[in-house]
Amino acid sequence: MLLAAIATTALIAWKIAGPGKKAERTAVSGPPARLSPAPNGPPQPALAATDAGQSGKTDELARRNRDFAAELDALLTGTWRGMFPKFGDVVARWVAVDPVAALSYVEKLGPDPRVSSLRHALGGSGMRVWVKQDPAAAIAYTKEAVWRDAANVTYLESVFPALLRPGSPEPYAELKAYLDQLPRIEAVQQAIQAEIILHIRDDIPAAESFIEQLPAEFVGERLYFGLGLAKAQVAGWTFVETLTRGQLPAGTDRNQLSGALATLYEKTPGKVATWLEKQPRDGMFDFVRGRIAADALERDPQEALRLAQSLSREEARLSDSGDYLGYWLRKDYAAAEAWAIGSELPTQLVAEKIAQAQTAKIPVDYASKLTPTLEIADPKLRHRAQWSPIEGWLRQDRAVAIKWMEANTRTEDDRRFFEGRKKGIVPEPEKPSP
């Protein structure tokens, strides 16, 4: 479970966990990866993406492509948030008929923030269907699509598993050959790291050998963190003792140690904390303590704060301690306040965080914010002005917010808008044209 979580959570960007956290640990070693040719250069299009209905097939296929496109067009013009199952159903049926036309439509949804997540989700689900029905064609198309547009890396999460051969003498051979044909960009790096982390424990020696063979653009600290995590899951504290051997590890071993301690903390948090207390206060162990503190925050905020206070750099110590205390005050104000007042944290820091938490507890008068919007005649402008306050009010006091909406429903447009807000399916209205 922990390996899967790493592949899909904050470890992707090495962000320290916890709302409001400012510090970030970058996963990519060295400068950000830029677009650079693969050793064999960009591939010749194996399957050229074409407009729906223009694939040169039968008239019947062209008609069906137009029908599928029309279905998705209709869904997109409605209140589409919360409607992903319907989108996914149409795309899955379309991929079964003409995968190139279906994915070409999805790719043309564009970079608009309101639909980019939809494009990502539909591209991934559509490719999963295609990989099942024709893996060779799906793999060939993905290679060309990623060269065409980096946004198409969403396909890789479906294609990579089809290139692995678990149990074989060289389980990563086909994946390695495929990677050599992809552009060396950060998005591909993130996709391959997420995939490897999911499978490291299946064959640790093979995974470690594969990691060592990866191009520099695809290797990051995250992979070695996952490697250490997997080794510790198998060998426990024996791996930590073997790794340290009376001296502190350097280089990639630092990340393996951090991963090992992260997984051991799940079962023996006290032992990990005690072990860390005996280690030097330096940059190497600041890295490890920062990771463990982030993992500890939910289950034991006191331990997270103790670890944050043991960091060697004052700036990091104050930043992490302040963020963790702020999070704890929002979660359990009474317990956090009582602990903070008697702690060794700087008095000014404690006072500032308590004041911020007390201010956040004061309810916002959303009714006063919304009353002036009722005078706006244009329904589109009126609903745009109401969208954000209603969103906040629903989070603060849903029952009272709904009662206000019911009392101020004057037109059919109002009714549809307020019903959508209650269900959470109305996207934020577009800004009016200048």
VEXDREN-2710 file (C-alpha; in Angstrom, 1 decimal):
% VEXDREN-2710
k/r/px/py/pz
1/MET/0.0/0.0/0.0
2/LEU/2.8/2.4/0.9
3/LEU/4.5/1.9/-2.5
4/ALA/1.3/2.6/-4.3
5/ALA/0.7/5.7/-2.2
6/ILE/4.2/7.0/-3.1
7/ALA/3.4/6.6/-6.8
8/THR/0.3/8.8/-6.5
9/THR/0.8/11.3/-3.6
10/ALA/3.1/14.0/-2.5
11/LEU/6.3/12.0/-3.1
12/ILE/5.8/12.8/-6.8
13/ALA/7.0/16.3/-6.1
14/TRP/8.7/15.6/-2.8
15/LYS/6.3/18.1/-1.1
16/ILE/6.3/18.0/2.6
17/ALA/2.9/16.8/3.6
18/GLY/0.3/18.9/5.4
19/PRO/-1.9/21.8/4.3
20/GLY/-0.2/25.1/3.9
21/LYS/3.3/23.6/3.6
22/LYS/5.7/25.9/1.9
23/ALA/8.9/23.9/1.7
24/GLU/9.4/21.6/-1.3
25/ARG/11.9/18.9/-1.9
26/THR/12.6/18.5/-5.7
27/ALA/12.6/14.9/-7.0
28/VAL/14.7/15.7/-10.1
29/SER/18.4/15.6/-9.6
30/GLY/20.2/18.4/-11.4
31/PRO/18.6/21.0/-13.7
32/PRO/15.0/20.4/-14.9
33/ALA/14.8/18.0/-17.8
34/ARG/14.3/19.7/-21.2
35/LEU/13.0/18.3/-24.4
36/SER/15.8/16.4/-26.0
37/PRO/15.9/13.7/-28.7
38/ALA/15.8/10.1/-27.8
39/PRO/18.9/8.1/-29.1
40/ASN/16.9/7.0/-32.1
41/GLY/15.1/10.4/-32.7
42/PRO/11.4/10.9/-32.9
43/PRO/9.5/8.0/-34.5
44/GLN/7.7/8.1/-37.8
45/PRO/4.0/8.3/-37.0
46/ALA/2.9/4.7/-36.7
47/LEU/-0.8/5.8/-36.6
48/ALA/-1.5/9.4/-37.6
49/ALA/-4.1/11.0/-35.5
50/THR/-7.0/12.1/-37.7
51/ASP/-10.2/14.0/-37.3
52/ALA/-13.2/11.9/-36.3
53/GLY/-14.8/10.4/-39.5
54/GLN/-11.8/11.1/-41.7
55/SER/-9.8/7.9/-41.1
56/GLY/-10.4/6.6/-44.6
57/LYS/-12.5/3.7/-43.4
58/THR/-16.1/2.9/-44.4
59/ASP/-19.0/5.3/-44.5
60/GLU/-20.5/3.4/-41.6
61/LEU/-17.4/4.0/-39.4
62/ALA/-17.4/7.7/-40.4
63/ARG/-21.1/7.9/-39.3
64/ARG/-20.4/6.2/-36.0
65/ASN/-17.4/8.5/-35.3
66/ARG/-19.6/11.5/-35.9
67/ASP/-22.2/10.1/-33.5
68/PHE/-19.7/9.6/-30.8
69/ALA/-18.3/13.1/-31.2
70/ALA/-21.8/14.5/-31.0
71/GLU/-22.4/12.7/-27.8
72/LEU/-19.3/14.1/-26.2
73/ASP/-20.1/17.6/-27.6
74/ALA/-23.5/17.5/-25.9
75/LEU/-21.9/16.4/-22.6
76/LEU/-19.3/19.2/-22.8
77/THR/-21.9/21.9/-23.3
78/GLY/-23.9/20.8/-20.2
79/THR/-23.0/21.0/-16.5
80/TRP/-20.3/18.4/-17.0
81/ARG/-18.6/18.4/-13.6
82/GLY/-19.5/15.2/-11.8
83/MET/-20.4/13.5/-15.1
84/PHE/-17.1/11.7/-15.7
85/PRO/-18.8/8.2/-15.7
86/LYS/-20.9/9.3/-18.7
87/PHE/-17.9/10.8/-20.5
88/GLY/-15.9/7.6/-19.8
89/ASP/-18.6/5.4/-21.1
90/VAL/-18.8/7.2/-24.4
91/VAL/-15.0/7.2/-24.8
92/ALA/-14.7/3.5/-24.0
93/ARG/-17.4/2.6/-26.6
94/TRP/-15.7/4.9/-29.1
95/VAL/-12.2/3.4/-28.5
96/ALA/-13.7/-0.1/-29.1
97/VAL/-14.8/1.1/-32.6
98/ASP/-12.0/3.5/-33.7
99/PRO/-9.4/4.2/-31.0
100/VAL/-7.4/6.8/-33.1
101/ALA/-10.5/8.9/-33.8
102/ALA/-11.6/8.7/-30.1
103/LEU/-8.2/9.7/-28.7
104/SER/-7.8/12.4/-31.4
105/TYR/-11.1/14.0/-30.1
106/VAL/-9.8/13.8/-26.5
107/GLU/-6.5/15.4/-27.4
108/LYS/-8.3/18.3/-29.0
109/LEU/-10.0/19.3/-25.7
110/GLY/-7.1/21.7/-25.3
111/PRO/-5.2/23.2/-22.3
112/ASP/-8.2/25.1/-20.8
113/PRO/-7.9/24.5/-17.0
114/ARG/-11.6/23.6/-16.8
115/VAL/-11.2/20.6/-19.1
116/SER/-7.5/19.7/-18.8
117/SER/-8.2/17.3/-15.9
118/LEU/-11.0/15.8/-18.0
119/ARG/-8.7/15.3/-20.9
120/HIS/-6.1/13.6/-18.7
121/ALA/-8.7/11.3/-17.2
122/LEU/-10.4/10.4/-20.5
123/GLY/-7.1/9.9/-22.3
124/GLY/-5.9/7.5/-19.6
125/SER/-9.2/5.5/-19.5
126/GLY/-9.4/5.4/-23.3
127/MET/-5.8/4.1/-23.6
128/ARG/-6.5/1.4/-21.0
129/VAL/-9.3/0.1/-23.2
130/TRP/-7.1/0.1/-26.3
131/VAL/-4.2/-1.6/-24.5
132/LYS/-6.5/-4.5/-23.6
133/GLN/-7.9/-5.0/-27.1
134/ASP/-4.7/-4.3/-29.2
135/PRO/-1.6/-3.6/-27.1
136/ALA/0.9/-3.4/-30.0
137/ALA/-1.2/-0.7/-31.8
138/ALA/-1.7/1.2/-28.5
139/ILE/2.0/1.1/-27.7
140/ALA/2.9/2.4/-31.1
141/TYR/0.4/5.2/-31.1
142/THR/1.5/6.3/-27.6
143/LYS/5.1/6.7/-28.7
144/GLU/4.1/9.0/-31.5
145/ALA/1.5/10.9/-29.4
146/VAL/4.0/11.7/-26.7
147/TRP/6.4/13.2/-29.2
148/ARG/3.5/15.2/-30.7
149/ASP/2.3/16.6/-27.4
150/ALA/3.8/16.2/-23.9
151/ALA/0.2/16.3/-22.5
152/ASN/-0.2/12.8/-23.9
153/VAL/2.1/11.3/-21.3
154/THR/-1.1/10.3/-19.6
155/TYR/-1.2/7.3/-21.9
156/LEU/2.1/6.0/-20.5
157/GLU/0.5/4.9/-17.2
158/SER/-1.6/2.4/-19.3
159/VAL/1.2/1.4/-21.7
160/PHE/4.1/0.8/-19.3
161/PRO/2.5/-2.2/-17.5
162/ALA/2.1/-3.9/-20.9
163/LEU/5.8/-3.7/-21.5
164/LEU/6.8/-5.4/-18.3
165/ARG/7.5/-9.1/-18.1
166/PRO/7.3/-10.1/-14.4
167/GLY/9.1/-13.4/-13.6
168/SER/11.2/-13.4/-16.8
169/PRO/15.0/-13.1/-16.6
170/GLU/14.9/-9.5/-17.9
171/PRO/11.5/-8.1/-16.8
172/TYR/12.4/-4.6/-17.8
173/ALA/14.1/-5.2/-21.2
174/GLU/11.1/-4.2/-23.3
175/LEU/10.4/-1.2/-21.2
176/LYS/14.0/0.0/-21.5
177/ALA/13.9/-0.3/-25.3
178/TYR/10.7/1.7/-25.4
179/LEU/12.1/4.4/-23.2
180/ASP/15.0/4.8/-25.5
181/GLN/12.5/5.9/-28.2
182/LEU/10.7/8.5/-26.0
183/PRO/11.6/12.2/-25.6
184/ARG/13.6/12.8/-22.4
185/ILE/11.3/15.3/-20.7
186/GLU/10.2/15.7/-17.1
187/ALA/6.7/14.4/-17.7
188/VAL/8.1/11.1/-19.0
189/GLN/10.5/10.9/-16.1
190/GLN/7.6/11.2/-13.6
191/ALA/5.6/8.6/-15.4
192/ILE/8.4/6.0/-15.5
193/GLN/9.3/6.7/-11.8
194/ALA/5.7/6.1/-10.7
195/GLU/5.6/2.8/-12.7
196/ILE/8.9/1.5/-11.4
197/ILE/8.0/2.3/-7.7
198/LEU/4.9/0.2/-8.1
199/HIS/6.9/-2.8/-9.1
200/ILE/10.2/-2.6/-7.2
201/ARG/9.3/-5.1/-4.6
202/ASP/8.3/-7.7/-7.3
203/ASP/12.0/-8.1/-8.2
204/ILE/14.3/-5.8/-6.2
205/PRO/17.6/-6.8/-7.9
206/ALA/16.1/-6.4/-11.4
207/ALA/14.6/-3.1/-10.5
208/GLU/17.8/-1.8/-9.0
209/SER/19.7/-2.9/-12.1
210/PHE/17.2/-1.2/-14.4
211/ILE/17.4/2.0/-12.4
212/GLU/21.2/2.0/-12.8
213/GLN/20.8/1.8/-16.6
214/LEU/18.3/4.6/-16.9
215/PRO/19.3/7.8/-18.7
216/ALA/20.3/10.6/-16.3
217/GLU/17.1/12.5/-17.3
218/PHE/14.9/9.8/-16.0
219/VAL/16.7/9.2/-12.6
220/GLY/15.7/11.1/-9.5
221/GLU/15.9/10.9/-5.7
222/ARG/12.4/9.5/-5.7
223/LEU/13.5/6.2/-7.3
224/TYR/16.1/5.6/-4.6
225/PHE/13.7/6.5/-1.9
226/GLY/11.3/3.8/-3.3
227/LEU/14.2/1.3/-3.5
228/GLY/15.1/1.8/0.1
229/LEU/11.4/1.6/1.1
230/ALA/11.1/-1.8/-0.7
231/LYS/14.3/-3.2/0.8
232/ALA/13.2/-2.3/4.3
233/GLN/9.8/-3.9/3.7
234/VAL/11.6/-7.1/3.0
235/ALA/14.6/-6.9/5.4
236/GLY/13.4/-4.5/8.1
237/TRP/16.0/-2.9/10.4
238/THR/18.7/-5.3/9.0
239/PHE/18.7/-3.2/5.8
240/VAL/19.3/0.0/7.8
241/GLU/22.2/-1.6/9.7
242/THR/23.7/-3.0/6.5
243/LEU/23.3/0.4/4.8
244/THR/25.0/2.4/7.6
245/ARG/27.6/-0.1/8.7
246/GLY/28.9/2.3/11.4
247/GLN/29.1/5.2/9.0
248/LEU/26.5/7.5/7.4
249/PRO/25.7/6.8/3.8
250/ALA/26.1/9.4/1.0
251/GLY/24.7/9.9/-2.5
252/THR/21.9/7.7/-3.5
253/ASP/22.2/5.7/-0.3
254/ARG/20.9/8.8/1.6
255/ASN/17.6/8.5/-0.3
256/GLN/17.5/4.7/0.3
257/LEU/17.9/5.3/4.0
258/SER/15.2/7.9/4.0
259/GLY/12.8/5.5/2.2
260/ALA/13.7/2.6/4.6
261/LEU/13.0/4.8/7.7
262/ALA/9.8/6.0/6.2
263/THR/8.4/2.4/5.9
264/LEU/9.8/1.4/9.3
265/TYR/8.1/4.4/10.8
266/GLU/4.8/2.8/9.8
267/LYS/5.3/-0.1/12.2
268/THR/7.8/1.2/14.8
269/PRO/7.5/5.0/15.0
270/GLY/9.1/5.1/18.5
271/LYS/12.2/3.2/17.4
272/VAL/12.7/5.3/14.3
273/ALA/12.4/8.5/16.3
274/THR/14.8/7.3/19.0
275/TRP/17.3/6.2/16.3
276/LEU/17.1/9.7/14.6
277/GLU/17.7/11.4/17.9
278/LYS/21.1/9.8/18.1
279/GLN/22.2/10.9/14.6
280/PRO/24.1/14.1/13.8
281/ARG/22.3/17.3/13.0
282/ASP/23.5/17.9/9.5
283/GLY/22.1/18.3/6.0
284/MET/21.9/14.5/5.4
285/PHE/19.7/13.9/8.4
286/ASP/17.7/17.1/8.0
287/PHE/16.5/15.4/4.8
288/VAL/15.6/12.2/6.6
289/ARG/14.0/14.0/9.6
290/GLY/12.0/16.2/7.2
291/ARG/10.5/13.2/5.5
292/ILE/9.7/11.4/8.7
293/ALA/8.2/14.5/10.2
294/ALA/5.9/14.9/7.2
295/ASP/4.8/11.3/7.6
296/ALA/4.2/11.8/11.3
297/LEU/2.1/14.9/11.1
298/GLU/-1.3/13.1/10.8
299/ARG/-0.8/10.5/13.4
300/ASP/1.4/12.3/15.9
301/PRO/1.8/16.1/15.4
302/GLN/3.9/16.4/18.6
303/GLU/6.4/14.0/17.1
304/ALA/6.4/15.9/13.9
305/LEU/7.1/19.1/15.7
306/ARG/9.9/17.5/17.8
307/LEU/11.6/16.3/14.6
308/ALA/11.1/19.7/13.0
309/GLN/12.8/21.4/16.0
310/SER/15.8/19.1/15.6
311/LEU/16.6/20.4/12.1
312/SER/20.1/21.9/11.8
313/ARG/19.1/25.0/9.8
314/GLU/17.2/27.7/11.7
315/GLU/15.3/28.8/8.7
316/ALA/14.0/25.3/8.0
317/ARG/13.4/24.7/11.7
318/LEU/11.1/27.8/12.1
319/SER/9.4/27.2/8.8
320/ASP/8.5/23.6/9.4
321/SER/7.6/24.1/13.0
322/GLY/5.3/27.0/12.1
323/ASP/3.6/25.1/9.4
324/TYR/3.1/21.9/11.5
325/LEU/1.8/23.9/14.4
326/GLY/-0.6/25.8/12.2
327/TYR/-1.9/22.6/10.8
328/TRP/-2.4/21.1/14.2
329/LEU/-4.2/24.2/15.5
330/ARG/-6.7/23.9/12.6
331/LYS/-7.2/20.2/13.3
332/ASP/-7.4/20.2/17.1
333/TYR/-7.1/23.8/18.5
334/ALA/-7.3/23.0/22.2
335/ALA/-4.7/20.2/22.2
336/ALA/-2.3/22.2/19.9
337/GLU/-2.6/25.4/21.9
338/ALA/-2.0/23.6/25.2
339/TRP/1.1/21.9/23.8
340/ALA/2.5/25.0/22.1
341/ILE/2.3/27.3/25.1
342/GLY/4.4/24.9/27.2
343/SER/6.8/24.0/24.3
344/GLU/10.3/25.3/23.5
345/LEU/9.0/27.0/20.3
346/PRO/9.8/30.7/20.0
347/THR/7.1/32.7/21.8
348/GLN/6.5/35.0/18.8
349/LEU/6.0/32.1/16.5
350/VAL/3.5/30.5/18.9
351/ALA/1.6/33.8/19.3
352/GLU/1.4/34.4/15.6
353/LYS/0.1/30.9/14.8
354/ILE/-2.5/31.0/17.6
355/ALA/-3.7/34.4/16.4
356/GLN/-4.0/33.1/12.8
357/ALA/-6.0/30.1/14.0
358/GLN/-8.3/32.2/16.1
359/THR/-9.0/34.5/13.1
360/ALA/-9.7/31.5/10.9
361/LYS/-12.3/30.3/13.5
362/ILE/-14.4/33.5/13.1
363/PRO/-17.2/32.7/10.6
364/VAL/-17.5/34.7/7.4
365/ASP/-20.7/36.7/6.9
366/TYR/-21.5/35.3/3.5
367/ALA/-25.0/36.7/3.5
368/SER/-23.7/40.2/3.5
369/LYS/-21.3/39.4/0.7
370/LEU/-24.1/37.9/-1.4
371/THR/-26.9/40.5/-0.8
372/PRO/-25.4/43.1/-3.3
373/THR/-25.2/40.4/-6.0
374/LEU/-29.0/40.2/-6.1
375/GLU/-29.2/43.6/-7.7
376/ILE/-27.2/42.4/-10.8
377/ALA/-29.7/42.0/-13.6
378/ASP/-27.6/39.9/-16.0
379/PRO/-27.9/36.3/-14.7
380/LYS/-24.4/35.3/-16.0
381/LEU/-22.8/38.2/-14.2
382/ARG/-24.9/37.7/-11.1
383/HIS/-24.0/34.0/-10.9
384/ARG/-20.4/34.7/-11.5
385/ALA/-20.4/37.1/-8.5
386/GLN/-22.2/34.5/-6.4
387/TRP/-20.1/31.5/-7.3
388/SER/-17.2/32.0/-4.9
389/PRO/-19.1/33.2/-1.8
390/ILE/-21.6/30.3/-2.1
391/GLU/-18.7/27.8/-2.5
392/GLY/-17.2/29.1/0.8
393/TRP/-20.6/29.3/2.6
394/LEU/-21.4/25.7/1.7
395/ARG/-18.1/24.6/3.3
396/GLN/-18.7/26.7/6.4
397/ASP/-22.4/26.0/7.0
398/ARG/-24.1/24.0/4.3
399/ALA/-27.6/24.1/5.8
400/VAL/-27.7/27.9/6.2
401/ALA/-26.3/28.4/2.7
402/ILE/-28.9/26.2/1.1
403/LYS/-31.7/28.0/3.0
404/TRP/-30.4/31.4/1.6
405/MET/-30.3/30.0/-1.9
406/GLU/-33.9/28.7/-1.6
407/ALA/-35.1/32.1/-0.3
408/ASN/-33.4/33.9/-3.2
409/THR/-34.4/31.7/-6.2
410/ARG/-36.2/34.2/-8.5
411/THR/-35.8/32.8/-12.0
412/GLU/-35.4/29.4/-13.7
413/ASP/-31.7/30.4/-14.3
414/ASP/-31.3/30.9/-10.5
415/ARG/-32.9/27.6/-9.8
416/ARG/-30.6/25.7/-12.1
417/PHE/-27.5/27.5/-10.9
418/PHE/-28.3/27.0/-7.2
419/GLU/-29.2/23.3/-7.7
420/GLY/-25.9/22.8/-9.5
421/ARG/-24.0/24.5/-6.6
422/LYS/-25.7/22.3/-4.1
423/LYS/-24.7/19.2/-6.1
424/GLY/-21.2/20.6/-6.8
425/ILE/-21.5/20.1/-10.6
426/VAL/-21.6/23.7/-11.9
427/PRO/-18.2/24.9/-13.1
428/GLU/-17.1/28.5/-12.3
429/PRO/-18.8/30.8/-14.8
430/GLU/-16.6/32.2/-17.5
431/LYS/-15.4/35.8/-17.3
432/PRO/-17.4/38.1/-19.5
433/SER/-15.8/39.1/-22.7
434/PRO/-14.2/42.6/-22.6
END
